[in-house]
């Protein structure tokens, strides 16, 4: 399963701030790269939270399905609060 960690550029702190995570369930990315597909989805999902949606960037990674990750498949978008709640 492919996941995207979504960040935005915080120019005051000069680092990326974590916004949430997207879970890609499709196997066919419709002719786009992982970064293009994930960045478009992240801008559509999280763009309304920011003044400038061009400050959003993603980090794609593969996730192996084990125990707790079954909940990730049920929901495609996870916020920072939901992710911290899953770890406890």
C-alpha positions, 0 to 999 in steps of 0.5 A, spaced: 500 500 500 502 506 498 502 512 503 503 519 502 505 524 508 503 531 507 507 537 509 507 544 508 512 549 508 513 553 514 517 559 512 517 562 519 520 556 522 524 554 516 522 547 516 516 542 513 510 542 518 506 535 518 499 536 516 496 529 515 497 522 511 493 520 505 492 512 503 493 510 496 488 504 494 489 504 487 494 500 483 493 504 477 496 511 478 493 513 471 499 515 467 502 519 473 508 518 477 507 517 485 509 524 486 504 527 481 498 523 483 499 524 491 501 532 490 494 533 486 490 529 491 494 533 497 492 539 494 485 538 493 484 535 500 488 540 504 489 546 500 483 549 503 487 549 510 492 554 507 493 561 504 497 558 498 496 551 496 503 551 493 506 550 499 504 543 500 509 537 499 509 530 500 513 524 501 511 517 498 512 511 501 510 504 501 507 501 507 506 493 509 499 491 511 500 488 518 495 488 524 493 496 526 494 498 518 487 495 516 484 501 519 488 505 514 485 502 508 478 504 511 479 511 511 483 514 505 485 521 509 488 521 516 489 528 520 495 529 524 490 528 530 488 521 528 495 518 527 497 520 534 491 517 536 492 510 533 499 510 536 496 510 543 
